[in-house]
Amino acid sequence: MAAMQLDLLKPDLIRLDWEVNDQQEFFERISAELLRAGYIRETFHEALVERERKYPTALPTMPEAVAIPHSDVEHIVKPFIASVRLARPIDWREMGNDDVVHPVRFIFVLGFVQEDRHVEVLQIMLQAFQDPAFMEQLSAAQTPDEYYRVLSGMSGIEAA
């Protein structure tokens, strides 16, 4: 089974109940925070927007769709997963099916420095996101620490 290193989940990049009106506002806000925290290069925002336009990242998981936007490795300074729960869902186009739009409240921005890591991480995350009990725990988390504890309990996570 694939494994994911726990240190990819960054407690300092967990944001709960953000108010954003659309994907553009989300990308601007998360890019500004990632840049300020030293995780990305200046080029990240534009690369993220362009990649999402070409290859949308909403996944129609049940009980809730999630989005997993990311960009190429040259825009990343140090690896991370930024986990954001929105206060209200925003529209996000489905991966592999541009015509379908999902309301998305859970967003996981991936930043990797090796091309090959994202496949195993996506497998682990997808498995967790399809578990209604797991998603309910994410939804019910009151603090970033609680949210982090739920995420770090995903099956397939290994301590660094």
Secondary structure, DSSP 8 states (H G I E B T S, - for coil): ---EEGGGEEEEEEEEEE--SSHHHHHHHHHHHHHHTTSB-TTHHHHHHHHHHHS--EE--SSSEEE--B--GGGBSS-EEEEEEEEEEEEEEETTEEEEEEEEEEEEEEE-SSTTHHHHHHHHHHHHHT-HHHHHHHHH--SHHHHHHHHHTSTTEE--
